[in-house]
Amino acid sequence: MMTTQFQTTQFQTTQSRVTSDVIDFGVGHPSAALLPRALLQAAAAQRLSQPDVTLLQYGLEQGDEYFRHTLAGFLSRQYGTPVDRSELFVSAGVSQALDLICTLYTQPGDVVFVEEPTYFLALHIFANHHLTVRAIDTDSHGLDIDALEQALASQRPTLLYLVPTHQNPSGATLPQERRQRLVALSQRDNFLIVADEVYHLLSYTAAPPPPLATAAASGQVLALGSFSKILAPGLRLGWVQASPTHLQRLAGAGLLASGGGLNPFTSALVALLLEQGQQEQHLEELRQVYRRRIVALDRALQQQLGEQVRYTVPEGGYFFWVQLPDSLDSEQLLAQAARCKVGFRPGSRFSSRGALGNFLRLSFAFYEPEPLQEGIHRLQTALAASC
Ligand SMILES: Cc1ncc(COP(=O)(O)O)c(C=O)c1O
């Protein structure tokens, strides 16, 4: 019998193409050592030893019911508020859910309000759907609700997309009072809030305000969650929490009529990790690891870049959002940084207005403390043009 040995070096397998001699703070992925290979190996062995083969069948449109049951239990414990499986739709991650929502809820030319800065790849999805994006200002507490109210005076969006907790890139978290005003405005002016809560469970200090998912019953909020940041992005597994009308609309999409519910195989494995408490344990380990990386990156920034940079130490999520002097353009700095073997995401990519050129986003999720420190040293040499 012929056996095949899979060699990761032989083929391109992952989205990021970082070579080992470069430290790229641009990569918003978990480091390889944090990926739960052993947990999934055990879950796969356990589940595939059972005679029930439904995980290999076309799935229920709303998503595997047992998985939704275990997910609802996990979310109830994490949020401290009861969540029922009937409120959940299984997605293939936040990106897929966002794309499906655009397909079902928007027409080309419709307006979508986003934060400034915003998650840049959401802009790519909105562009695919030919939506008109309008940026709403934020401050250190996230979306500026007064600025939103002003914008609403002249334009009604179909959707408002935001990352309310530990925002990508700014790290800001929207306080409870602003969340309540936002929902009230969406009711008053009849637009849908798409809350991307991908970092909500990655909080490293105090608990954040309740997720916008807790306002889903209002019918104004579609709350998107994902296992990408709390387990593994390759699973392509997430969820939408929304009111029954929205769930029916999502589950009624042609995509699911034809292909069945999303990711029944992966759902069945992750259900075991949720049921057996391993997801919770893994999440706690991630929080500890990321706390240490934040300390290391903060120290390196203070020691090596000092007065040159301004930032708020993040309380969750994946990123430091760093402000350089106004005269600097981080897009231009990128070429010099590449010569110094360091990378980052330039701030302008997160602006739908072509602004924020003097910011850069640094991810602490992909590297251990030592390369994080070395990377900041390289960034310092890039800023001094001395490499
Ligand atoms: C704000 C935000 N939304 C969505 C995603 C992608 O999520 P998923 O892997 O669930 O599609 C990311 C990943 O970086 C993100 O930062």
PDBQT file of the ligand as one rigid body, heavy atoms in Angstrom, charges set to zero:
ROOT
HETATM    1  C1  LIG A 401     -12.871  42.187  13.644  1.00  0.00    +0.000 C 
HETATM    2  C2  LIG A 401     -12.713  40.892  12.940  1.00  0.00    +0.000 A 
HETATM    3  N1  LIG A 401     -13.776  40.318  12.366  1.00  0.00    +0.000 NA
HETATM    4  C3  LIG A 401     -13.680  39.150  11.727  1.00  0.00    +0.000 A 
HETATM    5  C4  LIG A 401     -12.480  38.489  11.611  1.00  0.00    +0.000 A 
HETATM    6  C5  LIG A 401     -12.441  37.179  10.863  1.00  0.00    +0.000 C 
HETATM    7  O1  LIG A 401     -13.256  36.280  11.567  1.00  0.00    +0.000 OA
HETATM    8  P1  LIG A 401     -13.563  34.819  11.014  1.00  0.00    +0.000 P 
HETATM    9  O2  LIG A 401     -12.284  34.069  10.985  1.00  0.00    +0.000 OA
HETATM   10  O3  LIG A 401     -14.536  34.280  12.022  1.00  0.00    +0.000 OA
HETATM   11  O4  LIG A 401     -14.154  34.977   9.662  1.00  0.00    +0.000 OA
HETATM   12  C6  LIG A 401     -11.345  39.043  12.183  1.00  0.00    +0.000 A 
HETATM   13  C7  LIG A 401     -10.034  38.371  12.045  1.00  0.00    +0.000 C 
HETATM   14  O5  LIG A 401      -9.015  38.980  12.129  1.00  0.00    +0.000 OA
HETATM   15  C8  LIG A 401     -11.466  40.268  12.866  1.00  0.00    +0.000 A 
HETATM   16  O6  LIG A 401     -10.418  40.848  13.438  1.00  0.00    +0.000 OA
ENDROOT
TORSDOF 0
